[in-house]
Amino acid sequence: MVEYRKTKINTSQAQDALLRALASSRSEEVAQEFITVVQAPSYCQAYRNYSDLVNCPTIDVIYIATPHSHHFQNAMLALEAGKHVLCEKNFTVNAGQAKKLSTVAEKKQRFLMEGLWTRFLPVSVEVRQFLQAGAIGTVTRVFADNGLGMDPYSDFLPGDLMVVKELAGGALLDLGVYSIHWVLQAMPKTNRRPIQILSTTTEYAVSGVDETTTILMRFAPSTADGPEIQATASASLRAITDPDGETAAVRIQGDQGETQIYGWPWCPSRLRVIRRGPGMNNRGTINRQDRPSTRRSIWTLLRGGRSCTLHLPRSSRESRDALAREHDSNGDHGYSAAGE
């Protein structure tokens, strides 16, 4: 758990936030070790427990990156202490916990948000912009998958949080949140509550977590004369999303085209937009452009009815890989600051 000091909560001043403190549930020494590993500022203070940390009067914002099973109690502790909270995904393990946190945050007038970084990547911003502008027409169907392609029985140690039920492990809570994210990003802001949800899971027999989960959602039409929208969100420890490096993790289909998102769903590597008219044999048009700057609007490529492929900067992918390596090397230390 990490605390930040800022004069006020204002996104335009986010660069002024300072990392002021860090706590580990195990000991002050563990917290201090992590501070050293990540080369935090010299004024960053280590705390031996979360209670002391959240009650520090000079701290404004707390970032929570403990295992899923502990998000609710850690976030509630911070909110009750009057702190603003950014909580790692998966926000809580069920809707009831999320509602309770929201109620307390509203009562105390504190900021509370799930820390799903994918929502703020340039690719996510671009997708929302051109969907809202009708680049592929009316959205009719969405497929989103996040599968690791691993063997749960040999690739995970018995205590790995991915497969420990008591730590809220499993495919849905750790991977499925990204698939659901892309489904909701494809929907208009006023139409992000499904009118029907069906799901099925395959259980990992050793611990009882889900190794594969598939969710089918049905949404109301986004326009008065449009069709209902169907969406499939899936996650799997065992199955792989992209076996050949050319399989889209996300497909957002409209009546005038399709958006395809490649790479890992939490940090995509490229984005492709296909423009096409109706007709079974109409394959549409595809125009690829390698690694353009993310500052260049995708609309400059879409004008004229063309299709394009947007490759994200290598730094985006390298950042995700670096975080993964840091988590692997630091074990439980990663829960304190670097993520789960």
VOGU-3710 file (C-alpha; in Angstrom, 3 decimals, decimal comma):
1> mveyrktkin> 0,000/0,000/0,000  1,370/3,389/-1,021  0,493/6,914/0,006  0,949/10,115/-1,976  1,028/13,718/-0,870  -0,591/16,392/-3,007  -2,001/19,813/-2,250  -5,346/18,985/-3,863  -6,956/16,236/-5,942  -6,864/17,649/-9,455
11> tsqaqdallr> -5,966/15,586/-12,529  -4,371/18,605/-14,179  -1,846/18,659/-11,316  -1,147/14,930/-11,286  2,522/15,503/-12,076  2,872/17,254/-8,715  2,074/14,085/-6,729  4,872/12,849/-4,493  5,485/9,323/-3,263  5,706/9,948/0,483
21> alassrseev> 5,127/6,617/2,212  4,812/2,865/1,741  3,613/0,073/4,007  3,919/-3,703/3,998  1,610/-6,021/5,896  4,630/-8,084/6,914  7,100/-5,643/8,428  8,653/-2,214/8,190  11,840/-3,865/6,921  10,004/-5,333/3,936
31> aqefitvvqa> 8,549/-1,924/3,117  11,969/-0,315/3,380  13,482/-2,985/1,160  10,905/-2,254/-1,524  11,566/1,486/-1,267  15,231/0,736/-1,918  14,500/-1,601/-4,830  12,306/0,913/-6,679  14,652/3,797/-5,783  11,904/5,848/-4,187
41> psycqayrny> 12,741/9,399/-3,020  14,752/9,681/0,176  11,808/11,268/1,988  9,589/8,223/1,317  8,807/6,689/4,711  8,335/2,976/5,444  5,479/1,892/7,718  5,146/-1,430/9,476  1,373/-1,639/9,100  -1,464/-0,129/7,076
51> sdlvncptid> -3,219/1,503/10,025  -0,276/3,756/10,822  0,092/4,652/7,172  -3,536/5,675/6,516  -3,582/7,814/9,658  -0,583/9,885/8,644  -1,927/13,486/8,579  0,362/14,686/5,770  -0,897/12,153/3,217  -3,736/12,760/0,737
61> viyiatphsh> -4,016/9,778/-1,610  -3,508/6,047/-1,147  -2,794/3,552/-3,911  -3,772/-0,019/-3,009  -2,014/-2,899/-4,752  -2,564/-5,792/-2,372  -4,058/-9,126/-3,553  -7,681/-8,986/-4,760  -8,932/-10,597/-1,578  -7,712/-7,649/0,489
71> hfqnamlale> -8,830/-4,721/-1,668  -12,108/-4,172/0,147  -10,753/-4,029/3,685  -7,683/-1,999/2,675  -9,737/0,525/0,698  -12,284/0,818/3,497  -9,503/1,433/6,010  -8,161/4,274/3,875  -11,573/5,824/3,192  -12,550/5,727/6,855
81> agkhvlcekn> -9,307/7,573/7,596  -10,384/10,286/5,179  -8,019/9,415/2,334  -8,637/9,456/-1,410  -8,179/5,966/-2,893  -6,903/4,493/-6,143  -7,403/0,721/-5,910  -5,815/-1,757/-8,287  -7,961/-3,997/-10,422  -9,881/-6,121/-9,700
91> ftvnagqakk> -11,588/-3,413/-7,609  -13,339/-5,833/-5,242  -14,286/-9,507/-5,357  -18,014/-8,806/-5,675  -20,536/-6,041/-6,361  -21,641/-5,795/-2,738  -18,173/-4,767/-1,603  -17,905/-2,193/-4,391  -21,245/-0,630/-3,397  -20,169/-0,344/0,232
101> lstvaekkqr> -16,936/1,405/-0,726  -18,797/3,784/-3,023  -21,255/4,628/-0,246  -18,482/5,479/2,206  -16,552/7,478/-0,408  -19,646/9,528/-1,220  -20,427/10,087/2,460  -16,905/11,294/3,184  -16,563/13,129/-0,146  -13,432/11,183/-1,062
111> flmeglwtrf> -12,181/10,242/-4,528  -12,383/6,487/-5,223  -11,402/4,740/-8,472  -10,329/1,371/-9,819  -6,757/1,554/-11,113  -7,255/-0,069/-14,512  -4,438/1,606/-16,445  -5,555/0,225/-19,830  -8,444/2,691/-19,789  -5,975/5,589/-20,066
121> lpvsvevrqf> -3,644/4,274/-22,761  -3,645/6,174/-26,081  -5,207/3,191/-27,840  -8,197/3,224/-25,470  -8,701/6,946/-25,950  -8,582/6,551/-29,737  -11,017/3,632/-29,724  -13,573/5,572/-27,709  -13,207/8,634/-29,908  -13,782/6,986/-33,231
131> lqagaigtvt> -16,537/4,687/-31,955  -18,392/7,707/-30,601  -17,981/9,388/-33,981  -19,402/6,374/-35,852  -16,207/5,196/-37,585  -17,557/1,636/-37,921  -21,228/2,573/-37,807  -23,518/1,143/-35,155  -21,825/-1,402/-32,874  -23,551/-4,775/-33,139
141> rvfadnglgm> -21,202/-7,326/-31,582  -18,021/-7,486/-29,467  -15,527/-10,261/-28,778  -12,833/-9,792/-26,111  -10,496/-12,491/-24,825  -7,558/-12,628/-22,422  -5,882/-16,024/-22,292  -2,368/-16,858/-21,072  -1,912/-20,292/-22,650  -0,360/-21,825/-19,548
151> dpysdflpgd> -0,747/-25,170/-17,797  -2,287/-24,395/-14,383  -0,973/-27,671/-12,981  2,682/-27,106/-13,862  3,193/-23,400/-14,564  1,910/-22,048/-11,227  3,394/-22,774/-7,829  0,857/-23,945/-5,212  0,930/-20,563/-3,427  0,746/-18,386/-6,549
161> lmvvkelagg> -2,011/-15,808/-6,065  -3,316/-16,589/-9,566  -4,566/-19,982/-8,362  -5,207/-19,404/-4,632  -8,918/-19,128/-3,890  -8,389/-17,376/-0,552  -6,564/-14,587/-2,397  -9,384/-14,309/-4,961  -7,293/-15,830/-7,720  -8,518/-17,299/-10,979
171> alldlgvysi> -9,046/-16,244/-14,569  -12,060/-13,972/-14,094  -10,734/-11,633/-11,409  -7,179/-11,425/-12,712  -7,667/-11,584/-16,501  -11,369/-11,215/-17,225  -11,466/-7,636/-15,991  -9,590/-6,593/-19,148  -11,981/-8,428/-21,451  -14,948/-6,830/-19,710
181> hwvlqampkt> -13,198/-3,467/-19,949  -13,050/-3,659/-23,743  -16,673/-4,731/-23,982  -17,777/-1,718/-21,941  -15,487/0,628/-23,873  -17,310/-0,397/-27,045  -20,662/0,656/-25,591  -22,073/4,188/-25,425  -21,792/5,740/-21,957  -25,562/5,529/-21,558
191> nrrpiqilst> -25,686/1,834/-22,448  -23,073/0,044/-20,347  -25,416/-2,033/-18,194  -26,248/-5,430/-19,775  -29,893/-6,455/-19,904  -28,853/-10,119/-19,698  -25,725/-11,967/-18,566  -24,923/-15,655/-19,024  -21,680/-17,325/-18,004  -19,874/-20,611/-17,617
201> tteyavsgvd> -16,583/-21,634/-15,996  -14,087/-24,474/-15,976  -12,739/-25,135/-12,490  -9,114/-25,634/-11,534  -9,594/-28,705/-9,368  -6,571/-28,185/-7,119  -7,852/-24,974/-5,505  -11,354/-24,372/-6,856  -10,623/-21,145/-8,765  -11,790/-20,761/-12,344
211> etttilmrfa> -9,156/-21,577/-14,941  -11,452/-20,479/-17,794  -14,532/-18,243/-17,764  -16,748/-17,152/-20,643  -19,413/-14,460/-20,286  -22,140/-13,625/-22,792  -23,747/-10,197/-22,381  -26,739/-8,693/-24,132  -27,133/-4,907/-24,339  -30,057/-2,779/-25,412
221> pstadgpeiq> -29,845/-1,162/-28,893  -27,647/1,924/-28,949  -29,951/3,666/-31,421  -33,728/3,789/-31,746  -33,779/1,597/-34,856  -30,619/-0,415/-34,154  -30,241/-4,073/-33,134  -29,485/-5,392/-29,686  -25,755/-5,746/-29,030  -24,183/-9,052/-28,074
231> atasaslrai> -20,783/-9,278/-26,400  -18,544/-12,154/-25,356  -15,880/-11,605/-22,686  -13,602/-14,546/-21,926  -10,522/-15,260/-19,853  -8,374/-18,323/-19,433  -5,243/-19,466/-17,677  -4,970/-22,423/-20,064  -6,147/-21,215/-23,502  -4,127/-18,620/-25,440
241> tdpdgetaav> -5,596/-15,490/-26,974  -3,011/-14,978/-29,698  -1,305/-18,254/-30,719  0,337/-16,915/-33,874  0,980/-13,243/-33,128  -1,680/-12,253/-35,659  -4,914/-13,025/-33,822  -6,923/-10,084/-32,525  -7,613/-10,093/-28,782  -10,575/-7,746/-29,238
251> riqgdqgetq> -13,000/-7,348/-32,143  -15,608/-4,609/-32,086  -18,013/-5,100/-34,976  -20,282/-2,473/-36,476  -22,573/-2,330/-39,487  -19,939/-0,348/-41,403  -16,745/-2,029/-40,313  -14,734/-3,536/-37,496  -12,083/-2,533/-34,975  -9,427/-5,113/-34,140
261> iygwpwcpsr> -7,065/-4,798/-31,173  -3,919/-6,955/-31,068  -1,476/-7,970/-28,361  -2,211/-8,408/-24,680  -5,562/-6,795/-23,807  -4,030/-4,917/-20,855  -1,451/-3,232/-23,137  -2,247/-3,674/-26,841  0,503/-3,541/-29,445  -1,549/-2,345/-32,410
271> lrvirrgpgm> -4,993/-1,319/-33,532  -6,623/-1,997/-36,892  -9,789/-0,448/-38,295  -11,531/-2,108/-41,241  -14,060/-0,117/-43,224  -16,616/-2,039/-45,258  -20,122/-1,801/-46,608  -22,870/-4,419/-46,295  -22,672/-7,611/-48,325  -21,473/-11,147/-47,620
281> nnrgtinrqd> -18,615/-10,944/-50,109  -17,483/-7,431/-49,234  -14,138/-7,875/-47,518  -13,564/-4,200/-46,844  -10,296/-2,322/-47,213  -7,182/-2,523/-45,038  -4,306/-0,050/-45,023  -1,359/-0,684/-42,682  0,985/1,935/-41,277  3,825/0,830/-39,044
291> rpstrrsiwt> 4,357/2,428/-35,650  2,955/5,948/-36,152  3,234/8,410/-33,296  0,405/8,116/-30,779  0,096/11,885/-31,006  -1,112/11,544/-34,560  -4,854/11,086/-34,563  -6,132/7,915/-36,121  -8,686/10,111/-37,846  -5,997/11,340/-40,228
301> llrggrsctl> -5,864/7,769/-41,536  -9,606/7,110/-41,451  -10,580/10,088/-43,570  -11,613/9,038/-47,037  -13,062/5,725/-45,874  -9,689/3,990/-45,587  -8,630/1,451/-43,022  -5,490/1,615/-40,958  -3,333/-0,171/-38,441  -2,029/1,835/-35,464
311> hlprssresr> 1,076/0,391/-33,809  1,685/1,608/-30,292  5,179/2,771/-29,310  7,567/0,077/-28,211  7,878/1,862/-24,885  4,285/0,933/-23,981  4,987/-2,756/-24,381  8,379/-2,523/-22,718  6,820/-0,754/-19,716  4,369/-3,627/-19,216
321> dalarehdsn> 7,164/-6,205/-19,582  9,280/-4,321/-17,053  6,419/-4,321/-14,550  5,949/-8,042/-15,067  9,653/-8,709/-14,497  9,611/-6,538/-11,386  6,683/-8,496/-9,974  8,383/-11,814/-10,730  11,628/-10,763/-9,065  10,126/-9,120/-6,000
331> gdhgysaage> 7,399/-11,593/-5,088  5,127/-10,313/-2,343  6,990/-6,993/-2,299  5,142/-6,128/-5,470  1,876/-5,940/-3,611  3,037/-2,829/-1,820  3,620/-0,569/-4,773  4,307/-2,063/-8,167  1,025/-3,908/-8,586  -0,220/-7,409/-8,269
//
